[in-house]
Amino acid sequence: MSNSIIIGQYVPGDSWIHRLDPRIKIVIIFCFVVFVFFANTALSYGWLTLFAIATAASTKIKARFIAKGLTPVWFLIIFTFVLHLIVTREGTVLFEVFTFPIYSGALIQGFSISLRFFLLILVTSLLTLTTTPIEITDAIESLLHPLKKIKFPVHELALMMSISLRFIPTLMQETEKISKAQASRGVDFKTGPLKDRIQAVVPLLVPLFVSAFKRAEDLAMAMEARGYRGGEGRSKLRELVIRKQDIIALGLFAFVIVVLFLLRS
Amino acid sequence: MGKISALQLSYGAIFVCLMAIGANIVIWFPFLAIPIGGVSVPLSLQTFFAILAGLMLGKKLGLLSMTAYLLTGLAGVPVFAQMQAGLFVLFDYTGGFLLSFLVVAYVTGWLSERLIPFTLSKGFFIATVGVLVNYLIGVHYMFIAMNTWLGLTISYSTTWISMTPFFIKDIFVALIAAVLMCKIVNRIPKQIRLNTH
């Protein structure tokens, strides 16, 4: 489990979506999230669905992986749909389910809201499916760069994220060790009143803190020994460059949005 | 904001990891799924660590650390509860709780910088304020999310009532944060706090 954590949901691949500049991907997805709410006709919804599915297909990621990323939200999508069927009472009665009337307005509204939700989730998950967390971190640092003017520590934020990527698996293993160590001492927390169980958290957390803080101090020492002096004048291992394909992607997306506005009423 | 030292940076990063572990603590300690009113509520220590981040790191570094946590999760690393990740968590009706950790860390940090020296009763006060901020933002976000983009009409009071079991649990857990903080307050290196005297 620990090894898969730092790559997150990333599925390696070599599609043109994978190779796009992560900044461009983030910008496009943020715009998409906003523009989804502008769709209000069947045609405009259809156009956005076409865009989302075409993009998903061009990542060449197996549908199985994409569906796996959607698992936690299927419930929400279906729940929204069903709730609309029950609550909304507009339009004509289409048919009855166990003497419960289903209205045409409910069907349309439930479907469009579920579809909008599905589109949002599909497109945003494409970002994390085709981009490694490290790339996204670099992109965030670059996109937030203007905030440096108001003294927001952008570089430090990005570095903090990179460091935590490195340490999340380590500390998770540590937690696993602590839980096994406690179990081997025969500690039983499974029974007993609520108060005892909550209090039992403290002896579990103390070793976790000790190891976490020790790691933080070792790391700080190592950084200082190597002459870390903040972001000023620091060079980068990975440089982000905007290439021709990124401009083309932006152009295509602009076209999608223009058509969307033509299709809405 | 003053210059951030390597030590402050690593402490901030460690709190991102602790938040990730706290969100999924039931994976390692299954007994922490607590039955409240017939439903098994998995205990999450996110609020606990967010409050602790404020208490230990102070308002600025605490806020920075929570921002890093949120962005790490949005970048696709499964650091949120139930090993979730990705941008969609913000559309979900529980997204407000994640956003509120930024404010929780800032507010608890701000209070702890003013209420020195640290005592248990002050710790209880700060922790309770932390949980209140967490729920004020989280529940309002939930209410707005349900009634706008999720398109579910739900009354204001129902939103609060549905969150009550979690609220009780989090108050308990926050008080433990205060107790724990009391035990370790003198062992934290003084240099990790930014701009405090």
HADDOCK unambig.tbl for C-alpha pairs under 7 A between the chains (distance, minus, plus):
assign (segid A and resid 5 and name CA) (segid B and resid 77 and name CA) 6.38 0.50 0.50
assign (segid A and resid 5 and name CA) (segid B and resid 78 and name CA) 6.56 0.50 0.50
assign (segid A and resid 6 and name CA) (segid B and resid 77 and name CA) 6.13 0.50 0.50
assign (segid A and resid 7 and name CA) (segid B and resid 77 and name CA) 6.89 0.50 0.50
assign (segid A and resid 8 and name CA) (segid B and resid 76 and name CA) 5.09 0.50 0.50
assign (segid A and resid 8 and name CA) (segid B and resid 77 and name CA) 4.20 0.50 0.50
assign (segid A and resid 8 and name CA) (segid B and resid 78 and name CA) 6.08 0.50 0.50
assign (segid A and resid 9 and name CA) (segid B and resid 76 and name CA) 5.72 0.50 0.50
assign (segid A and resid 9 and name CA) (segid B and resid 77 and name CA) 6.92 0.50 0.50
assign (segid A and resid 113 and name CA) (segid B and resid 150 and name CA) 6.99 0.50 0.50
assign (segid A and resid 113 and name CA) (segid B and resid 151 and name CA) 6.95 0.50 0.50
assign (segid A and resid 121 and name CA) (segid B and resid 88 and name CA) 5.62 0.50 0.50
assign (segid A and resid 124 and name CA) (segid B and resid 87 and name CA) 5.90 0.50 0.50
assign (segid A and resid 124 and name CA) (segid B and resid 88 and name CA) 6.58 0.50 0.50
assign (segid A and resid 125 and name CA) (segid B and resid 86 and name CA) 6.33 0.50 0.50
assign (segid A and resid 128 and name CA) (segid B and resid 75 and name CA) 6.25 0.50 0.50
assign (segid A and resid 128 and name CA) (segid B and resid 76 and name CA) 5.14 0.50 0.50
assign (segid A and resid 128 and name CA) (segid B and resid 86 and name CA) 6.46 0.50 0.50
assign (segid A and resid 133 and name CA) (segid B and resid 75 and name CA) 5.27 0.50 0.50
assign (segid A and resid 133 and name CA) (segid B and resid 76 and name CA) 6.20 0.50 0.50
assign (segid A and resid 133 and name CA) (segid B and resid 77 and name CA) 6.70 0.50 0.50
assign (segid A and resid 136 and name CA) (segid B and resid 75 and name CA) 5.93 0.50 0.50
assign (segid A and resid 151 and name CA) (segid B and resid 1 and name CA) 6.42 0.50 0.50
assign (segid A and resid 157 and name CA) (segid B and resid 64 and name CA) 6.67 0.50 0.50
assign (segid A and resid 157 and name CA) (segid B and resid 68 and name CA) 6.01 0.50 0.50
assign (segid A and resid 160 and name CA) (segid B and resid 9 and name CA) 6.11 0.50 0.50
assign (segid A and resid 160 and name CA) (segid B and resid 12 and name CA) 6.67 0.50 0.50
assign (segid A and resid 160 and name CA) (segid B and resid 13 and name CA) 4.90 0.50 0.50
assign (segid A and resid 160 and name CA) (segid B and resid 68 and name CA) 6.58 0.50 0.50
assign (segid A and resid 161 and name CA) (segid B and resid 13 and name CA) 6.63 0.50 0.50
assign (segid A and resid 161 and name CA) (segid B and resid 68 and name CA) 5.51 0.50 0.50
assign (segid A and resid 161 and name CA) (segid B and resid 72 and name CA) 6.16 0.50 0.50
assign (segid A and resid 163 and name CA) (segid B and resid 13 and name CA) 6.00 0.50 0.50
assign (segid A and resid 164 and name CA) (segid B and resid 13 and name CA) 4.95 0.50 0.50
assign (segid A and resid 164 and name CA) (segid B and resid 14 and name CA) 6.40 0.50 0.50
assign (segid A and resid 164 and name CA) (segid B and resid 16 and name CA) 6.16 0.50 0.50
assign (segid A and resid 164 and name CA) (segid B and resid 17 and name CA) 5.89 0.50 0.50
assign (segid A and resid 167 and name CA) (segid B and resid 17 and name CA) 6.63 0.50 0.50
assign (segid A and resid 168 and name CA) (segid B and resid 17 and name CA) 4.94 0.50 0.50
assign (segid A and resid 171 and name CA) (segid B and resid 17 and name CA) 6.94 0.50 0.50
assign (segid A and resid 172 and name CA) (segid B and resid 21 and name CA) 6.57 0.50 0.50
assign (segid A and resid 175 and name CA) (segid B and resid 28 and name CA) 6.97 0.50 0.50
assign (segid A and resid 176 and name CA) (segid B and resid 28 and name CA) 5.98 0.50 0.50
assign (segid A and resid 179 and name CA) (segid B and resid 28 and name CA) 6.29 0.50 0.50
assign (segid A and resid 179 and name CA) (segid B and resid 29 and name CA) 6.67 0.50 0.50
assign (segid A and resid 189 and name CA) (segid B and resid 31 and name CA) 6.27 0.50 0.50
assign (segid A and resid 190 and name CA) (segid B and resid 31 and name CA) 5.21 0.50 0.50
assign (segid A and resid 212 and name CA) (segid B and resid 14 and name CA) 6.47 0.50 0.50
assign (segid A and resid 216 and name CA) (segid B and resid 10 and name CA) 4.99 0.50 0.50
assign (segid A and resid 216 and name CA) (segid B and resid 11 and name CA) 5.53 0.50 0.50
assign (segid A and resid 216 and name CA) (segid B and resid 14 and name CA) 6.38 0.50 0.50
assign (segid A and resid 217 and name CA) (segid B and resid 7 and name CA) 6.40 0.50 0.50
assign (segid A and resid 219 and name CA) (segid B and resid 10 and name CA) 6.67 0.50 0.50
assign (segid A and resid 220 and name CA) (segid B and resid 6 and name CA) 4.94 0.50 0.50
assign (segid A and resid 220 and name CA) (segid B and resid 7 and name CA) 4.67 0.50 0.50
assign (segid A and resid 220 and name CA) (segid B and resid 10 and name CA) 6.06 0.50 0.50
assign (segid A and resid 223 and name CA) (segid B and resid 6 and name CA) 6.46 0.50 0.50
assign (segid A and resid 224 and name CA) (segid B and resid 6 and name CA) 6.67 0.50 0.50
